[in-house]
Amino acid sequence: MAYDLSAAQVDTLLEKLTNDEAFHAAFAADPAAALASIGLPTTLAECVSNASLASQADIAAGRASIQALLTDPTLSSQHIHELAAQ
């Protein structure tokens, strides 16, 4: 199963995680609810359910890599989940 997120959707998510402290805190507390609040599929929350959320600065620093990863159509959600667990 792939997440099938567009580049615009991933950009919206990363923008909120990087620049919106309230959203970052909400995502850390309840990823599915935070994703739903911006109209993104809640299934993406699966890959962060057991991981701690990176700081806003770390997300900003890795933004290009994260964007590439989440929009790569060849990666399955299982692969992304495994990468997030590392």
C-alpha positions, 0 to 999 in steps of 0.5 A: 500500500502506498500513501499516494500523497501529492507533492503539494500535500507533503509540502503542506504537511511539512510546512505545518510541521516546520512552522506551526508550533501548535500543529507540531504539538498536535501531530506529536500527540495524535498524528491521525487527528492532526493529519485529518485537520489538514485534509490528509489521509490518516493512514500516514499516521501508521508510520509515526505511531511508535516514533518520536517526532523530530523537532521543527528544526530537524524537520526543516533540515531534512525537508527535501529528503522527507518530501522525496521519500513521501512522494516516491511512488515506488515505496510502500507504506511498509517500507516507509514505516520501517524507515521511520522506525530506524 
